[in-house]
Amino acid sequence: MSNAAVPVLEARELACGYDGRAVIDGVSVAIARGEFVTLVGPNGSGKTTLLRALAGSLPVLRGEVLLEGRSLRGRRAPEIARSLSVVPQMSPPPFEFTVREIVQMGRTPHLGRLQSERPIDRQAVARALALTDTEPLAERAVTELSGGEMQRVTIARALAQDTPTMLLDEPAAFLDIKHQLQIFNLLARLNAEEKRTILCVCHDLNLASEYSTRLVILADGQIVAHGSPTDVLTTESIRDVYGCDVMVDTSPSGRPRITLLADVPDGGGRQP
């Protein structure tokens, strides 16, 4: 089998969870090199758990995770971090580091022990700050930032890490509309122009539809559907998974567009 045919990231009959209880069980999924895949599904369906297991940060109860054809078992964190960067869900800022210092931490896997920062590292940090619109924040303490600003800094750190594969858990969380679009446009550009593999968790079905090459829908710890947005985002599938009625039509880009059907209390009835 050629290297191009080997999935860049793969779960085989994976079971994992917390306190010995499996949140996902028997899940198998393969992410091909250069894909933009989004995990969607209701709260508690196992999206973050699966992402953490694929990143190697959550112990596996059964099954196996492979990165670039090799099991994660026994591999050291710095080695994994040179191939895989992770943007976790929002977490409290660590101490009073500056934004620049946080982004510089993304270069750690590329530096030897006690090795000083090199020009290539400074260039990667500067590029990451520019791409995420965090240059104006560079000298501020992260403890002073809003949730949305901190989210962009976390993404900048992953960009500075400069890995061929990126895993992101709710990258648009806490962001305003402008920065949601900025981040997803950036991910799409990295995917299209630099062939980076993107795997992210997203609750916004319209963002997932517009930007993903493939969606994986989880419910109750199982994959219930996967395929192109057009194949899997239907009124029936959304009703089955989320238990609510929506209208699905086509956006100007030709992708599925989901509109919630709200109960209007003034007698207007169920309206989009």
N, C-alpha and C positions, 0 to 999 in steps of 0.2 A: 504494500500500500504506500502511495506517495505521501510526502509530508503534507501536501495541500489537502489530501483527503482525510487526514486525521483531524477530528474535532478539536478546536482549541480548548474547549472546556466541556466536560461530560460528567453526568451523574449516572451511575448504574445501580438500579434497584436500591436507591438511597433511602435510608431511614435515619432521622435525626430529630432532636427536640431538646427538652429541658428536664432536668431531674429524672432522667431515665424514661421519660414519657415521649413517645414519638409524635411529633406534630405533623411531619410528613413521613410517609411510609410506602416504600416500593416505587419511588419516583425515578424515572429514567428520562433524561433529556440530553441532547447534544447541541452545542453551539458551534456553528461552522466559522472558520476564520473570515472576518470581514462582515459578519452579520450585525444587524442592529435589532436586538431582541428585547421585548419588554414583557415582564411578568405582571399580569393583572389578576384581579379577583377580589372578593369581599375581605373586609377586616377579619383577621384570624384564619385566613385560608392557607397560610404557610409561606407567603412570598418572601418575607424577610428571613425566615428560617432557612429556606432553600438558598437564598443569596449568601447568607453567612456560611453555610456548609460548603458552597462552591468556592468561597473565598478562603476556606481553610481555617476560619476563626471559630467554628462550632464543631465539637467532636461528633463523629459519625457513629451511630449505633449499629447499623448494618449497611452493606453495600460499599460503594467506592466512588471517589471523585478523582478524575484525571484532568491534569492541566498539560496541554500540548502532548498528550499521549502517555504521560507518566503519572502514576498515582501520587496524590499529595502526602500519603503516609510516609513519615520519616524524612520529609524534605524540610530544610531549615527555612525560617521565615524570610531572611534576606534574599534567598534564591527565588522564592515565590514572588516576592515584592518586585523583582526585576522584570517579571512577566505580567504581573497582575496588580492593578491599583484599585483601591476600594474607597468609595464615598459612602460612609455609613449614614444612618438616620441622625438627626440633630442630637448632639450631645453637648453638655456644658463646656465652655471654653477652658482649656487647661492653663491655669496660672495666668500671669500677665505677660505672655509672649506678645511680641508685635506680629502683625499680619505677615510681614516679610519673613520673620523667623519661623512661623508656622509653615509657610509655603516652602521655605528652604528645607524643612524636614522631609519633603518629598524626594530630595536628592540622596538621603541617607543610604538606600540600598545600593547606590552606584559608587559610594565612597568606601575606601578601605578604612580600617580602624585607625583613628587619629589623623586621617587624611584631611588636608585643608580643602576648602572649596576651590574649584577650578573655574576657568573662564566658561567652559561648557555648562557648568552648574549655574553660574550667574545668569547665563543666557536663558536657560530653561526656566528659571524663576521669573525673570523679567517677562518672558513670553507668557507664562501662566498668569501673571498679574494683569497683563494687558488684555488677554483673551477673556478674562472673567470680570473686567471692569473694576478691579480691586486695586489698581495702581494708586489712586488717591488715598487709599486706606493703609498703605504699606507700612507707615511708621506708627500707626495707632495700635494700642493694646487691644487684643481680641476681646477682653472683658468689657470693652466699651461698645461693642458692635451690636447691632440688631440681629434678630434671628436670620433674616434674609441675607444680611451682609456676611454673617458667619458661614452660612451655607455656601456662598460664593467662594469664600476663602478655603473652605474644605475641598471644593472642586478644584480650585487653583493648586492646592497641594498635590492632588492626584494627577493633575496635568503636568506639574513639575517632575513627577515621578517618571513620566515619559515611558509608559508601558504599552505594549501592543494590544492589551485587553484591559477594559475598564468595567468595573462593577459599581453600580450606583443605586442606592436605596432612597427613593423619593427625592431625586435631585432638584425638583421644582418646589419642594415643600418650603413654606415661609417666604417664597419669592413673589413679588408683584408681577403683573402681566408682562411688562417690558422685560424683566430679567428671566421669567419663565421662557419666553421666546428666545432670548439671547442664549440661555444655556442649552436649550434643545437645538437651536440652529448651530451652535458650536459643536455639540455632539454629532449632529448630522454631517457637519463639515469634516470633522475628524474621521468619521466613518467613511465618507465618500472620497476624500482627498488623500488621507493618510492610511486608509484601509485598517483603522483601528476597530477591533471587535468591541461592541457595546452591549452590555446586558444591564438593564435597569428595572427597578420596581417603580410602578406609577399607578396612582389611583385615578388620574384624569384620563378617561377613555378617549377623549378627543385628541389630547396630546399624544397618547400612545398610538392612535390610529394614524395621525399625520406623519409621524417620524419613524415608525418601526418598519423593518422589512418583514418581521414575524412577531406574532403575539403568542404567549403561552398563558392560558387561563387556568388558575388553580381554584379549587373549592374543596374544603374539608381535607386538606393535606394531599390532594390528588390532582394530577393534570387532567382536566376534563376536555380541553380542546387546545389545538395549536395550529397555526397556519397564518396566512396573510390576513391583514385587517379585514379585507373584504370577505374572506372566507369565514371568519369566526365572529365578527361583530354584527350580529343579526338581532332583531327584536326578540326572537325565540331564545337564542342563547343567553342574552342578557337577562331575560325574564327567568330562565331556569337557574342561572348562577346567582343573580343579585336579588331575585324575588320582587322586581318592580317593572313597571311598564315604561318603555321609552319609544321614541320615534327615531328610526334610523333612515337618514337620507344621504345624499352625496354632497361633500364639501366642494368648494371651487377647485381644489386640487385633485378631485376625483376619488378621495378617500371617504370611507364611511364617517358620517357625522351623527352624533348621538344628542338628542334633545330630551330632557326630562319632561315628563307629563305631570304637572303639579295639580293638586286638588285646590281649586280656588274657592275660598269660603263664602264669597259674596253671591253665590248662585251661578257663577260663570261656568261651572262644570269643569271637567278635566281638560286642560288646555296645555299646548306646548308653550 
